[in-house]
Amino acid sequence: MFNKYCYEKYGDIYETNNILRSIVLCRPEYLENFLSNTHWMRSPNHKGLKELGIEGKGITYNNNFRSWTFNRNFFNKAILSPKFTNEVIDWTNELFNELESYWDKLFLREEIIKENKNKLDFIDWFNHYKNDMIIKLLTGERTYSMANYFNTLSDEKSGHQSERVEDSEKLFQAIRKFHTGHCFFFIIYPFVRRYVPFFKNIADNLLQSIEFTNQKLDEIIKRRRQQIEVTPLDKLLPHDMLTSMIIKNTFRDGDYVETDEANRSMTDSEIRVNLFDGISNGSYKSANMLSFIIYYIAHHPNVKKKMLEEIDSIFQDDKMRTINKDDFYNLKYCEAIVKETARILPIVHFNTRYIDKPSEIAGYQWPADTFFLINVQTIHNNGNYWEEPNEFNPDRWMNENFEPKKNSFIMFGNGLRLCPGRKLAVIELVCLMVLLFRKYEINLVDMNSPIKTKCNGILISCVELLVEIKPRN
Ligand code: HEM
């Protein structure tokens, strides 16, 4: 609301000054420079991030261009391969089956529907679903946080080994703490978080969570290295990100040519930070985005009708068939809904860039150490770039010749730092829309309630989304 107020009062470029002086940019034309190699940094180096052990490593918080390129190449190779895409589709099907087995017991029995008890908090379920999904895709190992969530709601237990279920929940909570808490290390001064009891408790808690996550990831990496060592050379290895990172630039990698230091393989601690980057970026955003999609579909019956027509034209009456890659490429309207939801309510509300040398941006000369906030929401909802910008209209994406104006649609960012998980995210969202809507009728419990969100300044998340679910007629 504050930024909307500033935009309306000051226009396309303005300055805010709280923790950090920030230049807020609200026009796609101003982003031109951020596409180049010179302005690729996301945020300044920061003591807080260093203390958390994530600065200058991996991808997300790395300001060393050589090191970032090295890590990003590994990440891209692992996550953008066709085999990985197949894994995404297979595991979306598989984990949805597990989710359905829980929903069947809790919400879909005839007597439960008759008593109107078929209501659930969508975001809670999908936060757990997405946690299990991203960990499986990136590490190749199963966690059971969905099962744990089921256990908390049901007298009957999930059937998975209780020790593994409890461990999964601990990991889920640790990753969640990082999402909600790492800003704390940006905002609170080192002295305060180290010595003032209330703040020290929060800081220590977050550090313990990161230590726990790192320890779990180290165990997983060690196990996988051992598995790879005992796998005969003629046997195929799995396609998860961890395996790809371990074997890249080793003799087990089909494309490997031994040359120099730049072609070296990754150490375990490098792999760990990349897994952490992938898990922390990949779990939270998709779950929230799916909740927003559900909300907008429920409020636009004409969109819902067209979506169901597309789904039914592909799956006919078959509500059980697993989804495959060809299906995904044919689900153009569902994909348009994903884009339109991201346009109207972008999860990443503000993207950031930082310059460490004097530069010209948006027609002005800026000194070194200037921090920029890219106001994604304003750009996505601007009448100069979008017809009827406040209308939720997926059809705008269906015109074959339609291409958003340059930098006016930046749900996955732009330039060198463009989100590497974009393909994974869209495939998964579209597949989940099909799995949900071809078989179930999903309605909001309260159509009059606005969507409940909170914003940490950069990201928007869904706080609660109560839906009623029943089999589709
Ligand atoms: C709907 C889901 C998602 C949205 C909306 C989203 C959006 C974004 C955005 C806006 C950025 C910043 C880009 C920039 O600075 O220009 C980003 C970065 C990133 N995303 Fe995503 N993302 C999503 C899902 C994922 C997934 C599933 C993964 C991983 C498996 C992932 C991994 C990353 C990583 C590692 C970065 C940092 C890239 C770098 O600094 O080079 N994201 N994402």
Boltz pocket constraint, residues with backbone or C-beta under 6 A from the ligand:
constraints:
  - pocket:
      binder: B
      contacts: [[A, 42], [A, 59], [A, 60], [A, 61], [A, 72], [A, 277], [A, 278], [A, 279], [A, 281], [A, 282], [A, 283], [A, 285], [A, 286], [A, 289], [A, 347], [A, 348], [A, 351], [A, 352], [A, 410], [A, 411], [A, 412], [A, 413], [A, 414], [A, 415], [A, 416], [A, 417], [A, 418], [A, 419], [A, 420], [A, 421], [A, 422], [A, 424], [A, 425]]
      max_distance: 6.0
